[in-house]
Amino acid sequence: MLKTIFRQFSSSAATKTKLGILGVPFSKGQSKGGVEQAPDFLRQNGLVSMLQESSRGNLAITDYGNLSYELIDDQNTPPHYKNMKNYNTFMSCNKSLITKIPEILKEQDQFLCLGGDHAIGFGSVAGHLMHSPNLSLVWVDAHADINLHSTSNSGNIHGMPVSFLLEELRDFWKHAHLDDISPNW
């Protein structure tokens, strides 16, 4: 009996799902400050223990901290994207995120991206696509987040992340050189 219990415990411990968590403290996709604090706020308010509880201990969680990315002068936006606010910092953050996610997914079964600004949706999905090209995604949002630089009234990038991902819209982003940094969907 004891051997059976030990075997069951060993086998369940060996089959824990490995989850990698990465915070993305970014707020430049829109004009309100504070959303960059979401990753740390979630951690400080028990996110990891809530995940452990809800998985009944079947998660092995590794927290990779917060993503580092270079803040770039947004006064020098490329001429084709002058209608967009904070284009350079947006691209810097998302390029870093796109390369970091496949690194994490080589070590983990699943990945959780913590952020507060929809603009990181581009890098989050593109990074997953780099690792898993046959990714299926259900984007649930009150807005489509598919604006273009030429159709956005506000210039806020948090309303554009899906448009960066879609193959059918790549021509609108040809000066962003997305084919060099991200697969399309």
C-alpha positions as CSV (number, residue, x, y, z in Angstrom):
1,M,0.0,0.0,0.0
2,L,2.8,2.5,0.9
3,K,4.6,1.7,-2.4
4,T,1.4,2.5,-4.3
5,I,0.8,5.8,-2.5
6,F,4.5,6.8,-3.0
7,R,4.3,5.8,-6.7
8,Q,1.1,7.9,-7.2
9,F,2.8,10.9,-5.4
10,S,6.0,10.6,-7.4
11,S,4.1,10.3,-10.7
12,S,1.9,13.4,-9.9
13,A,4.9,15.4,-8.8
14,A,6.7,14.5,-12.0
15,T,3.7,15.6,-14.2
16,K,3.3,19.1,-12.7
17,T,2.7,21.6,-15.4
18,K,5.5,24.1,-15.6
19,L,4.3,27.7,-15.8
20,G,6.6,30.7,-16.6
21,I,5.5,34.2,-15.6
22,L,6.8,37.4,-17.0
23,G,5.8,40.9,-16.1
24,V,5.7,43.6,-18.8
25,P,5.6,47.0,-17.1
26,F,4.5,49.1,-20.1
27,S,2.2,52.0,-20.2
28,K,3.0,53.9,-23.4
29,G,0.2,52.4,-25.5
30,Q,-2.2,55.0,-24.0
31,S,-1.9,58.2,-22.0
32,K,-2.8,57.1,-18.5
33,G,0.0,56.3,-16.1
34,G,-0.3,53.4,-13.6
35,V,-0.9,50.4,-15.8
36,E,2.8,49.7,-15.8
37,Q,2.4,48.8,-12.1
38,A,0.0,45.9,-12.8
39,P,2.6,43.1,-12.9
40,D,4.1,44.0,-9.5
41,F,0.6,44.7,-8.1
42,L,-0.6,41.3,-9.1
43,R,2.4,39.6,-7.6
44,Q,2.1,41.5,-4.3
45,N,-1.5,40.7,-4.0
46,G,-1.1,36.9,-4.1
47,L,-1.3,35.9,-7.8
48,V,1.2,33.1,-7.5
49,S,-0.4,31.5,-4.4
50,M,-3.9,31.9,-6.1
51,L,-2.5,30.0,-9.1
52,Q,-1.0,27.3,-6.9
53,E,-4.3,26.9,-5.0
54,S,-6.5,26.8,-8.1
55,S,-4.2,24.1,-9.7
56,R,-4.3,22.0,-6.5
57,G,-0.5,22.1,-6.4
58,N,-0.1,20.8,-10.0
59,L,1.8,23.9,-11.1
60,A,5.5,24.4,-10.9
61,I,5.8,28.2,-11.2
62,T,8.9,30.1,-12.3
63,D,8.6,33.9,-12.1
64,Y,11.1,35.5,-14.5
65,G,10.5,39.0,-13.0
66,N,9.8,41.9,-15.3
67,L,10.9,42.4,-18.9
68,S,13.7,44.8,-19.5
69,Y,13.6,46.9,-22.6
70,E,15.2,50.1,-23.8
71,L,13.3,53.3,-23.6
72,I,13.8,55.1,-26.9
73,D,13.2,58.7,-27.8
74,D,9.7,58.9,-29.0
75,Q,10.2,62.4,-30.4
76,N,11.8,60.8,-33.5
77,T,8.9,58.7,-34.7
78,P,9.4,57.4,-38.2
79,P,7.6,59.7,-40.7
80,H,5.2,57.0,-41.8
81,Y,3.9,56.6,-38.2
82,K,3.7,60.2,-37.0
83,N,0.0,59.7,-36.0
84,M,1.1,57.1,-33.4
85,K,2.1,58.0,-29.9
86,N,5.3,56.4,-28.4
87,Y,6.0,54.2,-31.5
88,N,9.7,53.7,-30.7
89,T,9.2,52.6,-27.1
90,F,6.3,50.4,-28.1
91,M,8.5,48.6,-30.7
92,S,11.4,48.3,-28.2
93,C,9.2,46.7,-25.6
94,N,7.5,44.3,-28.0
95,K,10.7,43.3,-29.8
96,S,12.1,42.3,-26.4
97,L,9.0,40.5,-25.5
98,I,8.9,38.6,-28.8
99,T,12.4,37.2,-28.2
100,K,11.9,36.5,-24.5
101,I,8.7,34.4,-24.8
102,P,10.3,31.5,-26.9
103,E,13.2,31.4,-24.4
104,I,10.8,30.9,-21.6
105,L,8.6,28.4,-23.4
106,K,11.7,26.2,-24.1
107,E,11.8,25.7,-20.3
108,Q,8.1,25.8,-19.5
109,D,4.9,24.2,-20.6
110,Q,2.9,27.4,-20.4
111,F,3.5,31.1,-20.2
112,L,1.6,33.9,-18.4
113,C,2.3,37.5,-19.4
114,L,1.4,40.1,-16.8
115,G,0.7,43.6,-18.0
116,G,-1.8,46.4,-18.0
117,D,-1.6,47.9,-21.5
118,H,-3.1,46.2,-24.5
119,A,-0.2,47.3,-26.6
120,I,1.8,44.3,-25.3
121,G,-0.7,42.0,-26.9
122,F,1.4,42.3,-30.1
123,G,4.6,41.0,-28.6
124,S,2.8,38.4,-26.4
125,V,1.1,36.8,-29.3
126,A,4.0,37.2,-31.7
127,G,6.4,35.6,-29.2
128,H,4.0,32.6,-28.8
129,L,3.8,32.3,-32.6
130,M,7.6,32.2,-32.7
131,H,7.5,29.2,-30.4
132,S,4.3,27.6,-31.7
133,P,3.5,28.6,-35.3
134,N,0.2,26.7,-35.2
135,L,-1.1,28.7,-32.3
136,S,-4.8,29.2,-31.9
137,L,-6.0,32.4,-30.3
138,V,-9.3,33.7,-29.1
139,W,-9.0,37.5,-28.6
140,V,-11.8,38.6,-26.2
141,D,-12.1,42.3,-25.8
142,A,-14.6,45.0,-25.8
143,H,-12.8,46.5,-28.8
144,A,-11.2,44.8,-31.8
145,D,-7.7,46.4,-31.2
146,I,-7.2,46.3,-34.9
147,N,-6.8,50.1,-35.6
148,L,-4.1,51.2,-38.0
149,H,-1.8,54.2,-37.7
150,S,-3.9,55.7,-40.5
151,T,-7.3,55.0,-39.0
152,S,-6.8,55.8,-35.3
153,N,-8.3,59.0,-34.1
154,S,-6.2,59.0,-30.9
155,G,-2.9,57.6,-32.1
156,N,-2.9,55.3,-29.0
157,I,-1.1,52.1,-29.9
158,H,-3.2,50.0,-27.3
159,G,-5.9,50.0,-30.0
160,M,-3.6,48.5,-32.6
161,P,-1.9,45.3,-31.5
162,V,-4.0,42.9,-33.5
163,S,-3.4,44.9,-36.7
164,F,0.4,44.3,-36.3
165,L,-0.3,40.5,-36.2
166,L,-2.5,40.0,-39.2
167,E,-1.0,39.0,-42.5
168,E,-3.8,40.8,-44.4
169,L,-2.7,44.1,-42.8
170,R,1.1,43.8,-43.2
171,D,1.2,46.2,-46.2
172,F,-0.1,49.0,-43.9
173,W,3.0,48.3,-41.6
174,K,5.6,47.8,-44.3
175,H,7.9,50.6,-42.8
176,A,7.8,48.8,-39.4
177,H,9.7,45.8,-40.9
178,L,7.4,43.3,-39.1
179,D,8.5,40.4,-41.2
180,D,11.9,40.8,-39.7
181,I,10.8,40.6,-36.1
182,S,7.5,38.7,-36.0
183,P,5.6,36.0,-37.8
184,N,2.2,37.0,-39.0
185,W,-1.0,35.2,-38.1
